[in-house]
Amino acid sequence: MKRLATLCASLVAAVFASASAFAAPPGWELRNGTWVPLVEPGSGTPEAEVAQMIRDLQAASASPTHMGAAQLVKVTKKWEKTHKSHPLLPQVLLIQGDAEVIRGHKYASLYPYEDLLNNYPQSDLFVPALEREYNVADAFLSGEKRVFIWFRILPAYDDALQLLDRIQDRDRGSAVAEMSGLRVADYYYDSGKFQEAVDTYTDFLKRYPYSQYTRKAEIRRAEASLGNFHGLLFDFTPLYDARERLKTVADAYPQSSEDLQVKAIDDRIYQLEGQKDLEIARYYFRAGKKHASAWYYKRVIDNWPDTSYAQSARKELSERMPGEGK
């Protein structure tokens, strides 16, 4: 029993010790994602050093040349080695990442941010760190490159996409997770990768059915389906998917359907279907399969009677196979 009581006491102590590592010391409070002292800490203490780091970070951020950011990174790393179990360590990691961003090394900022997220998941700075990682990923997807040997030469699109996926897994259902899911889908859409866009918008709508961006995701998914159609010689499934999704948009957002000209797009799909069958009729005629060719010519005439393709089908059928046109 005595051993059990000792073990329980040890576990409780460990829990409280772990919890204390995630909170700021007494006399500090969280403001805009940063712990700040309510009263200036005593000179020469670890807390005073952190308070000075915060002031240095603000000064580097305000400086046109961001002078001091590189030196601040060195200071934070030294402090981190000296005070490995200090309650303010998550704050120092955040400052280190912010200093890397200020001096233009966004990729390097991910190392301290990841350290904070992996080792201090209960910290009040967890969400602010996620938001900073989102901003880094957004910059990379917008075209900013990684610094390598002092030159910005390495694209980081794949790293950014993985980062945004990780944000969604780390804080599911949160605002930053929602924005991350939408940013991935928008990247694929803007890059012309329409199948990936369709898939990620679909995933977004499943994960965040009540998002304020549902309307945007529905519309862009429909547009991406249209963009995924590669021409008459290819599968028409993307067009049919687009038609169904546009109908969903039209029912849910009538004003949006007017903006998108859903009726005009639907008519275009109708025209393309007639054009495709006309091309099939011509193909069979060239291949010497007149019976099959005549069948497709008649199909165009019957199913798309009010189109130019029906007029062409009548003319070609009467000229190439006069007896079939009756």
TAPE-V325780 format. One record per backbone hydrogen bond with DSSP energy under -1.0 kcal/mol. CO is the residue of the C=O (numbers start at 1). NH is the residue of the N-H. Records with the same first field share a line. If there is no record, write none. Layout:
# TAPE-V325780
CO->NH + NH
This chain:
# TAPE-V325780
1->5
2->6
3->7
4->8
5->9
6->10
7->11
8->12
9->13
10->14
11->15
12->16
13->17
14->18
15->19
16->20
19->22
25->28
27->38
29->36
34->31
36->29
42->45
45->49
46->50
47->51
48->52
49->53
50->54
51->55
52->56
53->57
54->58
55->59
56->60
57->61
58->62
59->63
63->66
66->69
68->72
69->73
70->74
71->75
72->76
73->77
74->78
75->79
76->80
77->81
78->82
79->83
83->86
86->89
88->92
89->93
90->94
91->95
92->96
93->97
94->98
95->99
96->100
97->101
98->102
99->103
100->105
101->104
105->109
107->110
108->111
109->113
110->114
111->115
112->116
113->117
114->118
115->119
116->120
120->123
123->126
125->129
126->130
127->131
128->132
129->133
130->134
131->135
132->136
133->137
134->138
135->139
136->140
137->141
138->142
139->144
140->143
146->153 + 154
148->151
151->148 + 153
154->146
156->160
157->161
158->162
159->163
160->164
161->165
162->166
163->167
164->168
165->169
166->170
167->171
171->174
174->178
175->179
176->180
177->181
178->182
179->183
180->184
181->185
182->186
183->187
184->188
185->189
186->190
187->191
188->193
189->192
192->194
193->197
194->198
195->199
196->200
197->201
198->202
199->203
200->204
201->205
202->206
203->207
204->208
208->211
211->214
213->217
214->218
215->219
216->220
217->221
218->222
219->223
220->224
221->225
222->226
223->227
224->228
226->229
231->234
236->240
237->241
238->242
239->243
240->244
241->245
242->246
243->247
244->248
245->249
246->250
247->251
248->252
249->253
253->257
254->258
255->259
256->260
257->262
261->265
262->266
263->267
264->268
265->269
266->270
267->271
268->272
269->273
270->274
271->275
272->276
273->277
274->278
275->279
276->280
277->281
278->282
279->283
280->284
281->285
282->286
283->287
284->289
285->288
288->290
289->293
290->294
291->295
292->296
293->297
294->298
295->299
296->300
297->301
298->302
299->303
300->304
304->307
307->311
308->312
309->313
310->314
311->315
312->316
313->317
314->318
315->319
316->320
317->321
321->324
